[in-house]
Amino acid sequence: MVQGTLEVLLVGAKDLDDSDFLSKIDPYAVLICRTQEQRSSIASGAGSDPEWNETFVFTLTDHVSELTIKLMDSDSVSNDDYVGEAKIPLESLFMEGSLLPTVYNVVKDQEYCGEIKVGLTFTPMVFYSQSPPTS
């Protein structure tokens, strides 16, 4: 069982499907790690190539194997549109400790619809079998 903190640097996205006919999409990301969910700011008018450069922190207390990032298009008139999602496996992160910003495919209905760039850092929780050392 992995316990600690997962830090996610949401850099940006590229070549997202632009479903808005009259204007550019206003994308935002929903980051999901098991039952925890966090949302980025809206990149208003950024279209297919938004940049966020935002950091999110999740506390891991149970087994988690992947991080899901859903990309949405904010609409003021109707419901927000689903753009696609990326599922990022975390096993190698737990061994490495950190992964430099990496590009992952964004998929919708099993088809490629852009890419997202994300950096990851995992800091394990330290457990003491006895009282912690004192100085």
Phi and psi restraints in degrees (value plus and minus 20) as a CYANA .aco file:
   2 VAL   PHI    -116.1   -76.1
   2 VAL   PSI     110.3   150.3
   3 GLN   PHI    -152.7  -112.7
   3 GLN   PSI     120.1   160.1
   4 GLY   PHI     136.3   176.3
   4 GLY   PSI    -177.4  -137.4
   5 THR   PHI    -137.7   -97.7
   5 THR   PSI     120.9   160.9
   6 LEU   PHI    -130.5   -90.5
   6 LEU   PSI      99.4   139.4
   7 GLU   PHI    -126.2   -86.2
   7 GLU   PSI     105.8   145.8
   8 VAL   PHI    -135.9   -95.9
   8 VAL   PSI     101.9   141.9
   9 LEU   PHI    -119.8   -79.8
   9 LEU   PSI      88.3   128.3
  10 LEU   PHI    -108.4   -68.4
  10 LEU   PSI      82.9   122.9
  11 VAL   PHI    -100.0   -60.0
  11 VAL   PSI     -80.7   -40.7
  12 GLY   PHI     159.1   199.1
  12 GLY   PSI    -193.5  -153.5
  13 ALA   PHI    -156.1  -116.1
  13 ALA   PSI     143.6   183.6
  14 LYS   PHI    -162.1  -122.1
  14 LYS   PSI     124.5   164.5
  15 ASP   PHI      37.6    77.6
  15 ASP   PSI      13.4    53.4
  16 LEU   PHI     -88.0   -48.0
  16 LEU   PSI     127.6   167.6
  17 ASP   PHI     -83.7   -43.7
  17 ASP   PSI     105.8   145.8
  18 ASP   PHI    -117.6   -77.6
  18 ASP   PSI      84.6   124.6
  19 SER   PHI    -113.0   -73.0
  19 SER   PSI     -26.2    13.8
  20 ASP   PHI    -102.6   -62.6
  20 ASP   PSI     109.5   149.5
  21 PHE   PHI    -104.1   -64.1
  21 PHE   PSI     -58.0   -18.0
  22 LEU   PHI    -116.4   -76.4
  22 LEU   PSI     -37.3     2.7
  23 SER   PHI    -168.7  -128.7
  23 SER   PSI     157.7   197.7
  24 LYS   PHI     -99.2   -59.2
  24 LYS   PSI     134.4   174.4
  25 ILE   PHI     -89.9   -49.9
  25 ILE   PSI     135.2   175.2
  26 ASP   PHI    -134.2   -94.2
  26 ASP   PSI      60.3   100.3
  27 PRO   PHI     -96.7   -56.7
  27 PRO   PSI     130.0   170.0
  28 TYR   PHI    -163.6  -123.6
  28 TYR   PSI     144.6   184.6
  29 ALA   PHI    -138.4   -98.4
  29 ALA   PSI     122.1   162.1
  30 VAL   PHI    -133.2   -93.2
  30 VAL   PSI      96.8   136.8
  31 LEU   PHI    -118.0   -78.0
  31 LEU   PSI     107.8   147.8
  32 ILE   PHI    -145.8  -105.8
  32 ILE   PSI     103.8   143.8
  33 CYS   PHI    -149.5  -109.5
  33 CYS   PSI      81.6   121.6
  34 ARG   PHI      34.7    74.7
  34 ARG   PSI    -132.6   -92.6
  35 THR   PHI    -116.6   -76.6
  35 THR   PSI     -23.8    16.2
  36 GLN   PHI    -110.9   -70.9
  36 GLN   PSI     119.6   159.6
  37 GLU   PHI    -157.9  -117.9
  37 GLU   PSI     112.6   152.6
  38 GLN   PHI    -154.0  -114.0
  38 GLN   PSI     135.0   175.0
  39 ARG   PHI    -146.8  -106.8
  39 ARG   PSI     117.9   157.9
  40 SER   PHI     -99.5   -59.5
  40 SER   PSI     154.5   194.5
  41 SER   PHI     -92.9   -52.9
  41 SER   PSI     145.2   185.2
  42 ILE   PHI    -108.8   -68.8
  42 ILE   PSI     107.0   147.0
  43 ALA   PHI    -107.2   -67.2
  43 ALA   PSI      59.3    99.3
  44 SER   PHI     -78.6   -38.6
  44 SER   PSI     105.4   145.4
  45 GLY   PHI      47.9    87.9
  45 GLY   PSI      -9.2    30.8
  46 ALA   PHI     -94.2   -54.2
  46 ALA   PSI     -39.4     0.6
  47 GLY   PHI      47.7    87.7
  47 GLY   PSI    -159.6  -119.6
  48 SER   PHI     -97.4   -57.4
  48 SER   PSI     -31.3     8.7
  49 ASP   PHI    -148.6  -108.6
  49 ASP   PSI      41.5    81.5
  50 PRO   PHI     -93.7   -53.7
  50 PRO   PSI     134.2   174.2
  51 GLU   PHI    -146.9  -106.9
  51 GLU   PSI     115.2   155.2
  52 TRP   PHI    -135.8   -95.8
  52 TRP   PSI     -69.0   -29.0
  53 ASN   PHI      29.7    69.7
  53 ASN   PSI      31.5    71.5
  54 GLU   PHI    -135.1   -95.1
  54 GLU   PSI     127.9   167.9
  55 THR   PHI    -132.7   -92.7
  55 THR   PSI     118.4   158.4
  56 PHE   PHI    -147.5  -107.5
  56 PHE   PSI     123.4   163.4
  57 VAL   PHI    -142.3  -102.3
  57 VAL   PSI     109.6   149.6
  58 PHE   PHI    -137.2   -97.2
  58 PHE   PSI     123.5   163.5
  59 THR   PHI    -118.3   -78.3
  59 THR   PSI     101.8   141.8
  60 LEU   PHI    -120.9   -80.9
  60 LEU   PSI      99.8   139.8
  61 THR   PHI    -143.7  -103.7
  61 THR   PSI     -18.5    21.5
  62 ASP   PHI    -166.2  -126.2
  62 ASP   PSI     154.0   194.0
  63 HIS   PHI     -85.3   -45.3
  63 HIS   PSI     107.0   147.0
  64 VAL   PHI    -156.3  -116.3
  64 VAL   PSI     112.2   152.2
  65 SER   PHI    -128.9   -88.9
  65 SER   PSI     -36.6     3.4
  66 GLU   PHI    -174.2  -134.2
  66 GLU   PSI     139.6   179.6
  67 LEU   PHI    -131.5   -91.5
  67 LEU   PSI     111.4   151.4
  68 THR   PHI    -128.5   -88.5
  68 THR   PSI     112.2   152.2
  69 ILE   PHI    -140.6  -100.6
  69 ILE   PSI      93.0   133.0
  70 LYS   PHI    -116.6   -76.6
  70 LYS   PSI     110.8   150.8
  71 LEU   PHI    -122.0   -82.0
  71 LEU   PSI     111.9   151.9
  72 MET   PHI    -146.6  -106.6
  72 MET   PSI     138.0   178.0
  73 ASP   PHI    -131.7   -91.7
  73 ASP   PSI      96.8   136.8
  74 SER   PHI     -92.5   -52.5
  74 SER   PSI     104.9   144.9
  75 ASP   PHI    -141.1  -101.1
  75 ASP   PSI     109.6   149.6
  76 SER   PHI    -101.7   -61.7
  76 SER   PSI     -45.3    -5.3
  77 VAL   PHI    -111.0   -71.0
  77 VAL   PSI     -62.0   -22.0
  78 SER   PHI    -142.0  -102.0
  78 SER   PSI    -194.5  -154.5
  79 ASN   PHI     -82.8   -42.8
  79 ASN   PSI     130.0   170.0
  80 ASP   PHI     -83.2   -43.2
  80 ASP   PSI     124.7   164.7
  81 ASP   PHI    -114.6   -74.6
  81 ASP   PSI     119.9   159.9
  82 TYR   PHI     -99.1   -59.1
  82 TYR   PSI     103.3   143.3
  83 VAL   PHI    -113.2   -73.2
  83 VAL   PSI     -62.3   -22.3
  84 GLY   PHI     140.8   180.8
  84 GLY   PSI    -197.3  -157.3
  85 GLU   PHI    -169.1  -129.1
  85 GLU   PSI     139.0   179.0
  86 ALA   PHI    -143.8  -103.8
  86 ALA   PSI     114.1   154.1
  87 LYS   PHI    -129.0   -89.0
  87 LYS   PSI     101.3   141.3
  88 ILE   PHI    -131.0   -91.0
  88 ILE   PSI      94.0   134.0
  89 PRO   PHI     -88.0   -48.0
  89 PRO   PSI     122.0   162.0
  90 LEU   PHI    -127.4   -87.4
  90 LEU   PSI     -26.7    13.3
  91 GLU   PHI     -74.2   -34.2
  91 GLU   PSI     -68.0   -28.0
  92 SER   PHI     -86.8   -46.8
  92 SER   PSI     -50.6   -10.6
  93 LEU   PHI     -83.4   -43.4
  93 LEU   PSI     -61.0   -21.0
  94 PHE   PHI     -83.5   -43.5
  94 PHE   PSI     -49.5    -9.5
  95 MET   PHI    -104.1   -64.1
  95 MET   PSI     -59.7   -19.7
  96 GLU   PHI    -101.9   -61.9
  96 GLU   PSI     -54.7   -14.7
  97 GLY   PHI      76.2   116.2
  97 GLY   PSI     -59.1   -19.1
  98 SER   PHI    -174.8  -134.8
  98 SER   PSI     131.8   171.8
  99 LEU   PHI    -148.0  -108.0
  99 LEU   PSI     105.8   145.8
 100 LEU   PHI     -79.6   -39.6
 100 LEU   PSI     139.3   179.3
 101 PRO   PHI     -69.7   -29.7
 101 PRO   PSI     104.0   144.0
 102 THR   PHI    -146.1  -106.1
 102 THR   PSI     129.4   169.4
 103 VAL   PHI    -112.4   -72.4
 103 VAL   PSI     111.1   151.1
 104 TYR   PHI    -143.1  -103.1
 104 TYR   PSI     125.6   165.6
 105 ASN   PHI     -91.5   -51.5
 105 ASN   PSI     120.0   160.0
 106 VAL   PHI    -119.7   -79.7
 106 VAL   PSI     109.8   149.8
 107 VAL   PHI    -146.2  -106.2
 107 VAL   PSI     121.9   161.9
 108 LYS   PHI    -158.4  -118.4
 108 LYS   PSI     106.4   146.4
 109 ASP   PHI      32.9    72.9
 109 ASP   PSI      22.6    62.6
 110 GLN   PHI      43.8    83.8
 110 GLN   PSI      -0.8    39.2
 111 GLU   PHI    -141.4  -101.4
 111 GLU   PSI     121.4   161.4
 112 TYR   PHI     -82.2   -42.2
 112 TYR   PSI     112.4   152.4
 113 CYS   PHI    -161.7  -121.7
 113 CYS   PSI      10.8    50.8
 114 GLY   PHI     112.7   152.7
 114 GLY   PSI    -191.3  -151.3
 115 GLU   PHI    -164.8  -124.8
 115 GLU   PSI     137.6   177.6
 116 ILE   PHI    -150.6  -110.6
 116 ILE   PSI     123.8   163.8
 117 LYS   PHI    -131.1   -91.1
 117 LYS   PSI     104.4   144.4
 118 VAL   PHI    -159.5  -119.5
 118 VAL   PSI     116.2   156.2
 119 GLY   PHI    -128.2   -88.2
 119 GLY   PSI     125.4   165.4
 120 LEU   PHI    -151.8  -111.8
 120 LEU   PSI     121.3   161.3
 121 THR   PHI    -156.2  -116.2
 121 THR   PSI     112.0   152.0
 122 PHE   PHI    -137.2   -97.2
 122 PHE   PSI     108.1   148.1
 123 THR   PHI    -136.8   -96.8
 123 THR   PSI      89.8   129.8
 124 PRO   PHI     -88.4   -48.4
 124 PRO   PSI     129.4   169.4
 125 MET   PHI     -98.1   -58.1
 125 MET   PSI     115.0   155.0
 126 VAL   PHI    -113.7   -73.7
 126 VAL   PSI     108.7   148.7
 127 PHE   PHI    -131.7   -91.7
 127 PHE   PSI     118.9   158.9
 128 TYR   PHI    -126.5   -86.5
 128 TYR   PSI     110.6   150.6
 129 SER   PHI     -96.1   -56.1
 129 SER   PSI     -41.5    -1.5
 130 GLN   PHI    -156.4  -116.4
 130 GLN   PSI    -190.6  -150.6
 131 SER   PHI     -82.0   -42.0
 131 SER   PSI     125.4   165.4
 132 PRO   PHI     -83.7   -43.7
 132 PRO   PSI     131.9   171.9
 133 PRO   PHI     -83.7   -43.7
 133 PRO   PSI     125.9   165.9
 134 THR   PHI    -132.7   -92.7
 134 THR   PSI     132.4   172.4
